[in-house]
Amino acid sequence: MAAPDEEFLRKLREVFGIEAREHLQALSTGLLGLEKAADRAQQQAIVETIFREAHSLKGAARSVNRDDLEMICQALESVFSRWKTDGIRAEAQAFDVLNGALDFAERSLETGAPDPQQLTTLVQQVRALEEGGSVVPIAPLAPVEETPEPPRIESRPVAHTVRIATAKLDALLLQAEEMIAIKNSVEQRSRELTAADQMMAKWRTASARTGMEIQRLRAGNDRLAPQRAWESLERNQSELRAVDHQLSALAQAAERDEREIRAMVDDLLRDAKRMMMLPFSTLLELFPNQVRSLARAQGKEVDLRLRGRGVEIDKRILEQMKDPLIHLVRNAVDHGFEDAATRATQGKAARGTLTIAVSQIDAGKVEILVSDDGAGIDLDQVKAAVINAGLVSSEDMDRRTETEALQLIFLSGISTSGVLTEISGRGLGMAIVRERVEALGGHIEIDTAPRRGTTFRMILPVTLATFKGLLIVAGGEHFIVPTLNVERVLRIEREKIQTVENKETISWDGRAVSLVWLDAVLGLERREPVLPTKFIQVAILGVGETRIAFAMDEVMGEQEVLVKPLQKPLVHVRNIAAATVLGSGKTVLILNVPELLQSATEAAGRVVARPAAPAERKTRAILVADDSVTSRMLLKNILEAAGYSVTTAVDGAEAWTVLKTRSFDAVVSDVQMPRMDGFDLTAKLRADSGLREVPVVLVTALESREHRERGIEVGANAYLVKSSFDQSNLLDVVRGLL
């Protein structure tokens, strides 16, 4: 075959690989649905679908000379054709054979060279189903050797290539075309600056000439010197005015260009990010067949429910989360679920339910829930395993709360399984899960109860390249803290710092939280302010259940930063995650908040975060709904300073969801919000029998008489206009309503 033909076939096979994986995934999903379907019409519809998928894959395989895949698809086609004609009378073992054939095809796709004998055996097994013959076990693609060492888990990509919607490409192309105008503007500015520089050169020459004339004038030996000096000054002034005019025009043009470039770069970056976004379905579709196989191997019955397939996230994060999700799913099947007989004695359904749910929290974060209705985590077993491993003493364990003890399952080498299997038992999985989640800038939480099951909640950023960060100063140095980990930023009086068990603490949200000095944790020299003040800046950082207040020199504000990974030899520096470059050109380090909290805990002892005494608890809860983060935080700060417990929502829809799950004494809401505005939120409250008595205060920029009347009509108790807003007015209104 000629070189160009070989290159064409190579590219064709790359495209075929993408298409084949999609067909195989559709076949796997169809078989799982077919095995559960009870209605004959539904069965026939699924059979028709998978028959077409097998036929399409067969044709694609033939076009790239993949005879092995063509043979497998031909056998599958024959079985599905028989089922279409005679109806489905397949047992679970038959589905094992068909799923095994798909696994074999997928592995063959990866290796490109399946064993001929195994291929022949596989095709015979599948054709036996068509003919009604007996089923024999499928030989593995390659022998699996036992090894005493746990395998190293590598990050395997979800896909080497991605399919991108033409709409995304069109948007990106349009942005790229608009950059031509920016290129032309930059070229024009360059010419104008060159012209200005030439004018400055002329002015410098004229200025030097004027200086010479003035020196002659001072010498007094040239009667024409005054006239020449005067003429030089006039030329000098004329040149200076021209330069001044040119620079003024350049400054205005540069300001206009800056605005346009900023908008274009933001749009281009947004569209480029969208191209890197993949739906979670590309990862979640791997699990149905895996759960089925694991459950059958364990003699258990498990239903897998997948939610949030369409939620999109950065492809790189999706790749990194593959192994953690596999660990959690395997642990749930192996450790979490009881067998059918045990579940029956506990009054549970014979089939367990494993749920993987993905949801978008806000524009920058997603939540992944992996939950099961199994036995739950045995906390006593966890404690015993940690103590036996010598990682924590019995005395220290007794001082830990249940939440703190539960976090110990993430320690490397800790396993509650007494048997080492190919699925679990080595105690590495959960450590890898937490390390991977935290490395991505997220955090993981656990909720478990005996006989009710376990839920792992992971919060992750949507994108990896850029994120919102808080620019701070500590020890005279600038740092970035990911906003994802910032619970609150506040100023506190030095007099309000208390000492509890030899540790500095502050009161926040009804509990005492350890206070540490960030410069001390980072090993920097403390720099006292030139003019002592009675206030200090504090940022409360949190991961999971841990909260620590860090005192710092200054909080400069939030900004979007581009992540620059550390390079060798600084691949890992304690408390540092990466670096970024500010607009000023200054390089700033990004703090690793999970490690920072651990360092602070080691320096200050165990974190104090106990609930306040009943008499100190806030007795009034207020919900604030506003789509502006500035207004939302302003209202929150005012109300919290007055002693109220405040929960925030980004719009009326989120506020309504929160109101249906928790009780509040009052609602303070903006009017103009996406999804559901303040008027509609108030109307829904007044129409709900359980919420119609909750006071509602509308705080808005809409000050017309019509809007005020609309607020009264829907049932608002008060209507405050932001243009004449005064915090005392708000507090007086709220106190009057409560």
Salt bridges, closest charged atoms under 4 A:
GLU7 OE2 - ARG10 NH2 2.42
GLU14 OE2 - ARG10 NH1 2.64
GLU19 OE2 - HIS23 NE2 3.26
GLU22 OE1 - ARG163 NH1 3.29
GLU35 OE1 - ARG292 NE 2.54
GLU48 OE2 - ARG52 NE 2.94
GLU48 OE1 - LYS84 NZ 2.92
GLU53 OE1 - HIS23 ND1 2.62
ASP68 OD2 - ARG66 NH2 2.80
GLU70 OE2 - ARG62 NE 3.00
GLU77 OE2 - HIS55 ND1 2.51
GLU77 OE1 - LYS58 NZ 2.69
ASP86 OD2 - ARG82 NE 2.43
ASP96 OD1 - ARG292 NH1 2.90
ASP96 OD2 - ARG296 NH2 2.79
GLU110 OE2 - ARG21 NH2 3.04
GLU130 OE1 - ARG127 NH1 3.89
GLU154 OE2 - ARG152 NE 3.07
GLU192 OE1 - ARG189 NH1 3.34
GLU213 OE2 - ARG216 NH1 3.04
GLU213 OE1 - ARG228 NE 3.17
ASP222 OD2 - ARG228 NH2 2.14
GLU255 OE2 - ARG259 NH1 3.58
ASP257 OD2 - ARG189 NE 2.66
GLU258 OE2 - ARG262 NH1 2.25
ASP267 OD1 - ARG270 NH1 3.11
ASP271 OD1 - ARG270 NE 3.40
ASP271 OD1 - ARG274 NH1 3.67
GLU285 OE2 - ARG309 NE 2.81
GLU301 OE1 - ARG351 NH1 3.60
ASP303 OD1 - LYS36 NZ 3.69
ASP303 OD1 - ARG351 NH2 2.92
GLU312 OE2 - LYS168 NZ 3.52
ASP314 OD2 - ARG316 NH2 2.67
GLU319 OE2 - LYS315 NZ 2.43
ASP323 OD1 - ARG156 NH2 3.56
GLU338 OE1 - ARG343 NH1 3.06
GLU338 OE2 - LYS348 NZ 2.94
ASP362 OD2 - LYS365 NZ 3.97
GLU367 OE2 - ARG457 NE 2.40
ASP373 OD2 - ARG343 NH2 3.07
ASP396 OD1 - ARG399 NH2 3.54
ASP396 OD2 - ARG400 NH2 3.24
GLU404 OE1 - ARG606 NH2 2.48
GLU445 OE2 - HIS443 NE2 3.26
GLU445 OE1 - ARG457 NH1 3.25
GLU487 OE2 - ARG547 NH2 3.25
GLU501 OE1 - LYS503 NZ 3.74
ASP519 OD2 - ARG526 NE 3.08
GLU528 OE2 - ARG526 NH1 3.88
GLU560 OE2 - LYS273 NZ 3.19
GLU595 OE2 - HIS572 NE2 3.09
GLU602 OE1 - ARG574 NH2 3.28
ASP626 OD2 - LYS722 NZ 3.53
GLU640 OE1 - ARG488 NH1 2.44
GLU640 OE2 - LYS636 NZ 2.97
ASP651 OD2 - ARG675 NE 2.76
ASP665 OD1 - ARG620 NH1 3.61
ASP670 OD1 - LYS722 NZ 3.87
ASP680 OD1 - ARG710 NH2 3.88
ASP688 OD2 - LYS660 NZ 2.91
GLU706 OE2 - ARG705 NH2 3.83
GLU709 OE2 - ARG705 NH1 2.83
ASP732 OD1 - ARG735 NH1 3.49
